[in-house]
Amino acid sequence: MSTPSIPRTDGSAPAPPRHLRIPTPLGIYVISAQGPAITGVWREDQAYFPTASRLGDPAGPGDELLAEARDQLLAYIAGQRERFELPLAPQGTAFQHQVWALLREIARGETTTYGELARRLGRPRAAQAVGRAVGTNPISILVPCHRVLASDGSLTGYAGGIETKRALLVLEGALEEQGALGL
């Protein structure tokens, strides 16, 4: 997998990626950015964790974008923030971007299914393809892939782990608290 690049309009080389590790009640998260946009949010031990080259070097203490992303993520997990206001630039295919755009439309406290997302895309038989796109979402929590459930309402397919998915849904009021991670 190659290092993502943010297109530049001035002809100069894109800024190298950088990242910040953040301890949270849900585990260690890594937020990456390139140039002026967030390119990833991953739980450190999750499936599809990126390579070191995709993360780039650790950000310096003066990185305002990553500091703001950290502050917003921590406030969200603490229940003090309901939405994120950050520039996002996830790297993916056109289909993945369509799915990720639908994820951002799912309101806090609401859930949907992979099949419903496929229907909204006009591709009702593409639930499995939607599931792959949801599962490889590089900007977890900010692009709320945790709000997607199986057709029977069960918690499935979360790269950050089912207990993390459950904890996020409890935090958002979409599930009753039972076995959440102590949030």
N, C-alpha and C positions, 0 to 999 in steps of 0.2 A: 504494500500500500504506500502510495506516495504522500509526501507532505502536502496538506491542503494549501491552496494559495488564494488569496483575496485579490481579485482583479484590480489593477491600478490603471487610472486614466492618464496619468502623467508620464507614462513610459518607464518609470523607475521600477526596480525590482521590488517584489512584495516584501513586506516586513516578515521576519522569521516568526514562527509560532513561539508562544511562551505559556507558562502555566503556573497555577497556584494550588497547593494542597491545603485542604480545609478540614479540620476535625469537626464533626457534627454529631448529634445524638444518633444519627442513622449510620455512622461510620465515616471513614475518610473519603472526602470528595476531591476530585481534581477538576478545576475549571481551566480550560485553555482558551487562548485568544490569538488572533492574528490581526495585526493592524488595529483598526478601531472596532472590531466585532468579536463576540464570543463564538467560538467554533466547537466547543464541547463542554459537557458536564458529565462526569462519570463517577460512579462509586468505585473506589480503588480495587475492590476484589470482584467486580462484576464481569459478566460475559462481555465480549467485544471491547475490552479495555484497549486503548490505543497503544501503539508502539512509542518508544521514547522519541523517535524522530518526529512523529506527528504532534507530540506534546511540546517539543522544543525545550529550551532551557527554563529553569525556574525564573519567575518574574522578580524584578527588583522591588524593593519596598515602596517605591514611588509610582507603581503602576496603578493609575487611578481607575481604569476600567476593571481590572481584576479585583481591586479592593472594593469597588462598588458592587460587583457581582457577588463577592464573598458576603458583604453586608446584607444584600438582598436575600441571598440564599439562607443565611442564618436567621434573618428576621422571618422568613417564610416558614422555616422549620419550627421556629418558636411560636408560630401562630400570630405574629405581629404584622404580617404583610400578606396580601391576597393575590397580587399579581406582580409580574416582573416587568421592569422598564429598562431593558438592555438591548443594544443592537446585536442581532444574531446573524451568523453566517455559517449554517451547517453545510457540510459537503455531502452531496449525494446525487442520485439520479433524478431526472424529472419526475418519475413516479414517486420516489421517496419524498420529494419536496411537496407533491400534491397531498400525500398522506400526512406529512408533518404539519402542513397548513391546516388540515382538518383537526388535528390534535389540538392545535392552539385555539380552536373554536369551542372546545369542550369546557364548559364553565366549571369553576371550582365547586365541588360538592356533587357534581354530576358524573355519570359514567356512560359509556356506550360499548358496543361490541365491534369485533373485527368485521363481522358481516354487515353491520349498519354502516360502517365506514366505507366498505366496498360498494354498497348500494348508493351512498352519497356521491361516490366517484363515478357512478354510472356503470360500474363493473361488478354486478351482484355475485358473480362466480369467483371473484378475486380475493376472497377472505384470507386465504393462505398467503398470497402475495402481500396483502395489507399487513398481515401478522409479521412477515419478515421485515417490512419497512418500519413498522412500529418497534420491533425488537432491536433494530439497528439504529434507532434514533440516537444521534450523537449528543444531543443536548437534553439529557434527562431532567426531569422536574420542571425546568423552564418551558420545555415543549412536553406537555404532560401525557406521556405514553402510559403512565401508571393508571390513567382513567379508563383504559380499554380492558374489557372483560371478555371471557368466553361467552358463547351464545347462551349457555345455561346460567350465566352470572358468576361463574367461578373465577377465582384469581389465577390467571395463567400467564406465562410468557413474559415475565419481567426480568430483564438482564441484571438488574440490581438485586434480585431476590424477592421471593414472594412475601417474606416478612416485611421488607422495606416497602413494597407496594401496599400491603395492608396498612402499615403505619401511616403512609401518606394519605390513603383514603380515609382513615380514621381522623387524621388531622384536618382534612378538608370537610368532614361531616358526611361523606358518602357511605361510610360503614360505621356500625356501632363498635365501640371499643371492646375488643376481645382479643387478647394476645398481641396487641400492638407493642412497639418497642419502647414503651414507657414515656411517650411524648406527653 
